[in-house]
């Protein structure tokens, strides 16, 4: 197994470019209030914030995200993501 150096300059540069691209997309497609909410979410639930950011970036890069997302729309997205999935249970009874 090959060991990868976390301080590899090319890897650090790649991460830096990805972070810059992510910030550009978020600034372009989120209002100031929505970005603040996402920043607050990052402190409380970093993995959820990362999931939302990745979803927004993927949507923007594929062209599915065409308008700016305001704070209310971001709240709706967060509720949709965090709502527990409904499970359908089928119960069989013997007679």
C-alpha positions in Angstrom: 0.0 0.0 0.0 1.3 3.4 -1.0 1.5 6.1 1.6 0.2 9.5 0.5 1.8 12.5 2.1 -0.9 14.9 3.3 1.6 17.8 2.8 2.1 17.0 -0.8 2.2 20.4 -2.6 0.2 19.2 -5.6 -2.5 17.7 -3.4 -2.7 20.9 -1.3 -3.0 23.0 -4.5 -5.8 20.7 -5.7 -7.7 21.0 -2.4 -7.2 24.8 -2.5 -8.6 25.0 -6.1 -11.6 22.8 -5.1 -12.3 25.0 -2.0 -12.1 28.1 -4.1 -14.4 26.7 -6.8 -16.9 25.6 -4.0 -16.9 29.1 -2.5 -17.4 30.7 -5.9 -20.4 28.5 -6.6 -21.9 29.1 -3.2 -21.5 32.9 -3.5 -23.1 32.8 -7.0 -26.1 30.7 -6.1 -26.8 31.5 -2.4 -28.0 34.8 -1.0 -26.1 36.3 1.9 -28.7 35.1 4.4 -28.5 31.6 3.0 -24.7 31.5 3.1 -24.9 32.7 6.8 -27.4 29.9 7.6 -25.1 27.3 5.9 -22.1 28.7 7.8 -24.0 28.3 11.1 -25.0 24.8 10.1 -21.3 24.0 9.5 -20.6 24.7 13.2 -23.5 22.6 14.5 -23.5 19.8 11.9 -20.4 19.8 9.7 -21.3 16.6 7.9 -24.8 17.9 7.0 -23.4 21.2 5.8 -20.9 19.3 3.6 -23.7 17.2 2.2 -25.8 20.3 1.3 -22.8 22.1 -0.2 -21.9 19.1 -2.3 -25.5 18.8 -3.5 -25.7 22.5 -4.4 -22.4 22.4 -6.2 -23.3 19.3 -8.1 -26.6 20.8 -9.1 -24.9 24.0 -10.2 -22.3 22.2 -12.3 -24.8 20.0 -14.0 -27.0 23.0 -14.8 -30.0 21.9 -12.7 -29.5 24.9 -10.4 -30.6 27.9 -12.4 -31.7 30.5 -9.8 -30.3 32.0 -6.6 -31.4 30.2 -3.5 -32.6 32.4 -0.7 -32.8 31.6 3.0 -36.4 30.3 2.8 -35.5 27.9 0.0 -32.4 26.7 1.9 -34.6 26.0 4.9 -36.9 23.9 2.7 -34.0 22.0 1.3 -32.6 21.3 4.8 -36.0 20.1 6.0 -36.3 17.8 3.0 -32.8 16.3 3.7 -33.2 15.9 7.4 -36.8 14.6 7.5 -36.8 10.9 8.4 -37.7 8.7 5.5 -41.1 7.0 5.9 -40.9 3.3 6.1 -43.8 1.2 4.8 -44.4 -1.9 6.8 -46.4 -4.7 5.5 -47.9 -6.9 8.2 -48.9 -10.5 7.3 -51.4 -12.1 9.5 -52.1 -15.9 9.6 -55.7 -17.0 9.8 
